[in-house]
Amino acid sequence: MKTITIRDLRQRWPATERSLQTEKELIITRDGEPVARLVRIVPEPPQRPRWNPEAHKQWLKKTWSGKPVRLTDKYLLADREDRKLSDSK
């Protein structure tokens, strides 16, 4: 365990923070007597929920009322009608 004075903690925080990366805890002293303990906290990465196909299917059903969206077909047909197929010989 490493010790550090309150004055050093205030004036040299970046160095203290770096030393916390290697030490589990630091003892803070005032006039040579320990007054506090500074402990490193390692945050856990957030767990992403897994994709659930059944839940997605229910969401689609709720959102679209079970009706398939055919907008893509409508626009493809309109685009194809605009083009004229011609025999060029």
N, C-alpha and C positions, 0 to 999 in steps of 0.2 A: 504494500500500500504506500502510495506516495502522499506526502503532505504539501500543502501550499498555504500561504498566508492570505488573509482577506485582502491585503493591499495588492499582492501579486495577482489575485483573482480579478480585481477591478482593473488593474493596469495592463495585465497581460492575458486578456481573455482568449485571443486566438491561439496562443501557445498552450494554454490550459485545455482548450477544446481539443487540440491535436493530441495532447497527452492522454485525454480520455479515450481516444481511439485505441490506445494500447493497454491502458490500465482499466480495471473494472470499476474502481472507485478511487476518489481522492478525499483525503481528510483535510478540512479547512481549519486553520488554527488562528487564534488571536492571542497575542502575548505568550506564545508557546503552548497554549492549552487548546485541545480540540473543541471546536464549537459546532461543526456540521460535517456532514458527509455528502459528497457530490457523486452521484451514481449515474453511469451511462445507461441510456435507454435505447434499445435497438428496435425501431419500429418494424412491425411485420408488414410485408407487402400485402395490399388488399387482394383478396381472392375474387377473381372474376367469376360470376355465375356461368355455368356451362349452358350452352345452347340446347334448348329442349324443343324438339320438333313438334311434340304434341301441344305444348303451350303455344307455339307459333301458329299451329293449325287452328287452335281455338281463337287466337287473336284475329287471324284472317277471317274466320267465320263471323266473328262478332263485328269486325270492321266492314266487311264487304257483304254481309248478310247472306253468305253462301253463293253469291252470284260471281261467276268468273268475269274478269275484266278483259274485254276484247278490243281495247283501244288500239293495240298494236296491229291487229289484223285490219282494222278499219283504215289506219294510215298507210299500211303496206298496200292494200288494194287501191287506194286513191293514188298512190305514187306509181303503181304499175299501170293504172289506166292512163296516166298522163304520158307515158312512154308509148310510142308507136313502134311496133315491130315492122320492119320493112325488109324486103328482099332487095339487096343492092347487088346487081350483077353487071 
